[in-house]
Amino acid sequence: MAHTDEQPRSEAWKTALTVLQEATPPVIPEGAHVMTVRIEFPPGDPGTPPHRHPGGPAFGYVLEGEMRFELEGEPERIVRAGETFWEPGGDVIHYQDGNARADTRLRFLVTMLCVPGQPMLVLVDDDELKQRAHLRAPRPS
């Protein structure tokens, strides 16, 4: 069906956009491809062990629950449903992404830039964690 000027046009698009997050990533790897994943942890789950995303930045949005989020050099914080987070990727250690609540699941989306042929996530071993302990922000009491 062809559009005619007699049909009303929606004006909703003028106010439909809400900026949730803006960031200037440090680097976008050449040849990078983008991956969006959904992650779900059960109540109280500690999440992924300390890791890094060697390819590049990652941008996230919490769909449900509350995430305990901690990057190297930044204090631990709670990211709640409807809130965003990002990390620069590369050499930065991502210490925590676990479920901060014992009574509900945690679900979040992450869009990350990846380098073809490299894993999107690499776990950090205990020796490296000890060597870089001075880079971790003080822990809450």
C-alpha positions as CSV (number, residue, x, y, z in Angstrom):
1,M,0.0,0.0,0.0
2,A,1.4,3.3,-1.0
3,H,1.7,6.1,1.5
4,T,-0.4,9.2,0.9
5,D,-0.2,12.5,2.6
6,E,-3.7,12.0,3.9
7,Q,-2.5,9.3,6.3
8,P,-1.4,10.6,9.7
9,R,2.3,10.3,10.4
10,S,3.6,9.3,13.8
11,E,5.4,11.9,15.8
12,A,6.6,9.4,18.4
13,W,10.0,9.1,16.7
14,K,10.8,12.6,17.8
15,T,10.9,11.6,21.5
16,A,11.5,7.8,21.2
17,L,15.3,7.9,21.6
18,T,16.9,8.0,25.0
19,V,20.7,8.1,25.3
20,L,21.7,5.6,27.9
21,Q,25.5,5.7,27.6
22,E,28.2,7.5,25.7
23,A,31.8,6.6,25.7
24,T,35.0,7.2,23.8
25,P,36.7,3.8,23.6
26,P,40.5,3.9,23.7
27,V,41.0,1.8,20.5
28,I,39.0,-0.2,18.0
29,P,41.0,-3.1,16.7
30,E,41.6,-3.2,13.0
31,G,39.3,-5.8,11.3
32,A,37.2,-6.1,14.5
33,H,33.9,-7.7,14.3
34,V,31.0,-7.0,16.8
35,M,29.3,-9.6,19.0
36,T,26.3,-9.0,21.1
37,V,25.6,-11.7,23.8
38,R,23.1,-12.2,26.6
39,I,24.4,-13.5,29.9
40,E,22.3,-14.9,32.7
41,F,23.5,-15.9,36.2
42,P,21.3,-17.5,38.8
43,P,20.7,-15.9,42.2
44,G,24.0,-15.2,44.1
45,D,26.2,-16.5,41.4
46,P,29.7,-14.9,41.5
47,G,29.9,-14.7,37.7
48,T,32.9,-15.0,35.4
49,P,36.3,-15.3,37.1
50,P,38.7,-12.4,36.6
51,H,39.2,-12.0,32.9
52,R,39.9,-9.5,30.1
53,H,38.5,-8.9,26.6
54,P,41.6,-8.6,24.5
55,G,39.9,-7.5,21.3
56,G,38.5,-4.2,22.4
57,P,35.8,-2.4,24.2
58,A,32.6,-3.9,25.5
59,F,29.3,-2.1,26.2
60,G,26.6,-3.6,28.4
61,Y,23.0,-3.1,29.6
62,V,21.5,-4.8,32.6
63,L,18.1,-6.3,31.7
64,E,17.2,-7.8,35.1
65,G,18.6,-7.9,38.6
66,E,21.8,-6.3,39.9
67,M,25.4,-6.9,38.8
68,R,28.5,-6.5,41.0
69,F,30.8,-4.8,38.5
70,E,34.5,-4.2,39.0
71,L,37.3,-3.2,36.6
72,E,40.9,-2.8,37.3
73,G,41.6,0.6,38.8
74,E,37.9,1.3,39.6
75,P,36.0,0.7,42.7
76,E,33.4,-2.1,42.8
77,R,29.9,-0.9,42.1
78,I,26.4,-2.2,41.6
79,V,24.8,-1.9,38.1
80,R,21.0,-2.2,38.3
81,A,18.4,-3.2,35.7
82,G,18.0,-0.4,33.2
83,E,21.6,0.9,33.8
84,T,24.6,0.6,31.5
85,F,28.3,-0.2,31.8
86,W,31.3,-0.4,29.6
87,E,34.9,-1.4,29.7
88,P,37.8,-0.5,27.5
89,G,39.0,-4.1,26.8
90,G,42.6,-4.8,26.0
91,D,44.8,-5.3,29.0
92,V,42.3,-4.2,31.6
93,I,41.2,-6.9,34.1
94,H,37.5,-7.3,34.6
95,Y,37.3,-8.6,38.2
96,Q,33.6,-9.0,38.7
97,D,30.3,-9.4,36.8
98,G,28.4,-11.5,39.2
99,N,24.9,-11.5,40.6
100,A,24.7,-9.1,43.5
101,R,21.4,-10.5,44.7
102,A,20.6,-13.9,46.3
103,D,16.9,-13.7,45.5
104,T,16.7,-13.2,41.7
105,R,18.6,-13.9,38.5
106,L,20.9,-11.5,36.7
107,R,20.5,-11.0,33.0
108,F,22.5,-8.5,30.9
109,L,23.5,-7.8,27.3
110,V,27.0,-7.1,26.2
111,T,28.1,-5.8,22.8
112,M,31.9,-6.2,22.3
113,L,34.4,-5.6,19.6
114,C,36.4,-8.8,18.9
115,V,39.5,-9.5,16.8
116,P,38.8,-12.3,14.4
117,G,40.6,-15.5,15.4
118,Q,41.1,-14.4,19.0
119,P,38.9,-15.4,22.0
120,M,36.4,-12.7,23.1
121,L,37.3,-13.5,26.8
122,V,40.5,-14.7,28.4
123,L,40.7,-15.7,32.1
124,V,43.4,-14.2,34.2
125,D,45.5,-16.6,36.3
126,D,46.3,-16.2,40.0
127,D,50.0,-15.3,39.4
128,E,49.0,-12.3,37.2
129,L,46.3,-11.3,39.7
130,K,49.1,-11.2,42.4
131,Q,51.5,-9.2,40.1
132,R,48.8,-6.6,39.3
133,A,47.2,-6.4,42.8
134,H,48.5,-2.8,43.2
135,L,46.3,-1.8,40.3
136,R,43.1,-3.0,41.9
137,A,41.0,-0.3,43.7
138,P,40.5,-0.7,47.4
139,R,37.8,-3.2,48.2
140,P,34.7,-2.3,50.2
141,S,34.8,-3.3,53.9
